Every structure is written in C-alpha cells, then in structure tokens.
Amino acid sequence: MPSSSSCEYCGSTLRSDQQFCPNCGAANPGYVPEKSAGKKSSHRPETIKELQEFCAERGMPLQKMRFFIGTDERSPQAFGIYKDGNEYVVYKNKSDGSRAERYRGPDEAFAVKELFDKLTEEHGKRSVQPRPTRSYTGGGGGGRPPKKKKIPIALIVAAVLILIGLSNMPKGDKSGYYRIADELFYHYGSSWYVGDSYGQWQETDGFPASDYDAYYEGRYYDDSWGASDFSDSEYWDDAYSYDYSYDSDRDDWDYDDWDDDWDDDWDDWDYDSWDYSDTDWDSDW
C-alpha cells in the first residue's frame, strides 16, 4: 500500500505512487514507481517524462533549483523545457524577466539533452556535500569508511575545456550585436563578424575596442542599425550549428558513450543547501 507524506511546497497530501504533487506540480521526493520500487533509473532521460522521473527519483526540489520541466514558467531566473504544439522549447529566463530560447524544434531527445546538460552543469558547481551513509570510527571500530565518489573522466575533460575557452575569451563580451561609430558587429563564441553598408557580413579578427559593454546593442536585430540581420547571412548556420531536423538515426551524440558511473554523482546529495544566486542569469545560457 502506498505511504503518504506532505508536499514541501504547498502542504498537500502526497502518496508514494504519485510522481508530482496534484496541487502545485512539484516533484514528490518520496515517489516510488510501482514496477521498479526501490530502484533508480540508470537510463539517461530522453523525454520530458523521463527527465521528470529522473529528478523525482532523486528528490530534487526543482522549484528551489529553478528548473521547470514540462512547464512554460514566466518568472525571472528559471531554466525550463516544455512542449509548444509540435515543437519542444528549451529556455532560460534572465534576471530581468527576458527570455532566451536555447532550442525550439521537433526533436524531443535533443531538447531534453540540452536541459539535462545545463542541469548537470549547475549540479556540478553547487557547493553541496553528499549525505553520509554510515559512520566510521577508524580501525577496529566496527564501521566502514564511506565509499569515495569517483569523478567521471568526461566531467573533468569538460571542465578543462570550459576553463580553456574562458581563458581565451576577452572579459565582458557576450553573444549579440555591437555597434561602434557606423559599423555593426556580431559576436558568437570566439568569432566576430562585421556588416557593411551593402548588407553583407564578413568574419573579422575581433572588435576594435576593449570596453565591450559600452557598445553592446542587444541580441536581436533592429532595422535602425543599418547593415542587415546577421541571421540572414551565410554565417548564421555556422555560428548556431544545431540540427533542428528530426533524425531517428542521429549519431552525433549518444547517451551510451558516457561514463558508466555517471548516475552515482546524482545520488545522496543534500539539496537543502542549493543556492542558485551564483548562476549567471544575465547570459543567454
């Protein structure tokens, strides 16, 4: 028989066989799937439902973590994913309430991977410690030392690549349009582009000033700036190289390529100390 508890957000009664609170939609940390009681999924989520189950099984307080799965949340400072008609939308709401869409398209697995990667990134940088599973009193004390958690090699490599990329990126530059004098520039990643009076775009070595913020115009094009919309240029697909078309034989990424121990990193973490204030909420992602 299912056990009962109270929702930590709204106080409604929850049964252990309910994944989410029927009143407020929060994940039920005590949820136990009927067919796999006592077991946590070892499969990387590829659908919104699987991602909801993944988080529920680990007791993640998603509202506190500012991740909204299956919900078009409109409040500031939020990551989320939801289905809009035949498209899946992955988004980030910034501190000022503006929205940046990371992905919009028909590929649910790709959309879920985008949000799951961000959840993994935010989870990895939180200063939380795993809950102790047993006491240890030293030699002869009868206890056993807690199992040491292994850091996946893939996570280490990703961290190194991120640090290298950050070290090569001039401070202050962010994706979008920059205007200095009568010239319009566009920046994405490590590349800069400049538009001419004929509406053409060319790749350039960089921006001719160091105070980037003083010349930043925004992410979206305005006709009054001259030149043309960068998204109409031949470089757009190179800068944003996502394949939004659905392909059941997609082979550019594969969940099975990840370290077999990836799931261990999510278990037994104390989410009570989660603090999202150190997230860069003003960036596009």
Secondary structure, 3 states (H helix, E strand, C coil): CCCEEECCCCCCEEECCCCECCCCCCECCCCCCHHHCCCCCCCCCCCHHHHHHHHHHCCCCHHHHCEEECCCCCCCCEEEEEEECCEEEEEEECCCCCEEEEEEECCHHHHHHHHHHHHHHHHHHCCCCECCCCCCCCCCCCCCCCCCCCCCHHHHHHHHHHHHHHHCCCCCCCCEEEEECCEEEEEECCEEEEECCCCCEEEECCCCCCCHHHHEEECCCCHHHCCCCHHHCCCHHHHCCCCCCCCCCCCCCCHHHCCCCHHHHHCCECHHHCCHHHCCCCCCC
